Amino acid sequence: MHEEILAFANFQFEVLETTMKVIVGEGVRDETRYKLNWPQFVDRLRDAGLNVNPDDRPFFSRYQMPRPDDQFFRQFLGFQDEIKGLLATISERRAIPLATWEAVFREAERVGEVVVPYPPVKKDITEQDLGRLAFQKSITAESYRALLYGQLRGLIINRRIFRLRKCLECGTFFLDDTRRGNKRYCSAATCANRAKQRAFLLRNLNRRAKAAANQGRLAFPEVVSGHGAGG
Ligand SMILES: [Zn+2]
């Protein structure tokens, strides 16, 4: 099971417009709704070797509303940049900057559940009312930060944090579970293969360019030496 922090950092957020059939009175009407591209993105993550359940989508319940909240969306992308920056630094430097270390332990302390009663309570609650209420766990943008930092703390505690890698080809973050810990691409089938093919093409091009250059060079000394021999 991969960490949600990886799914969140790798996710390329997009809001898709979709049409939905809505029953209005006697008829059916098309209505525009918005949704995130998570189901589409899950396949991409799977290609990258990350085992993600489509239901384990990163926190974005507020985009599931008929109209996504622009400000919230921007805020969220900003938060994603922050997390990506942390992961990139740790995977590239193979070190946890002190400030990050402190932030991880400070933020992770704040992991807390927010419980929201449904329907909203607007009057005194009797025993009967209480029986009718449902309680839903809710995560706010702030507690989501704590949750992800908590996962980073978990990676530190179980000493897997330095298994964090950023794919050299596509930039996907992943945990290297190989014994030797020298995995550089998220997936052998896609990224490692693509990089290999490119290296092969490049080598071929270089070889041809060198051959062409050598021919040019060989032709030139022949003329010179021919000239020299004659003189
Ligand atoms: Zn990759």
Residues whose N, C-alpha, C, O or C-beta is under 5 A from the ligand:
A	BS01	ZN	C167 E169 C170 G171 T172 Y185 C186 S187 C191
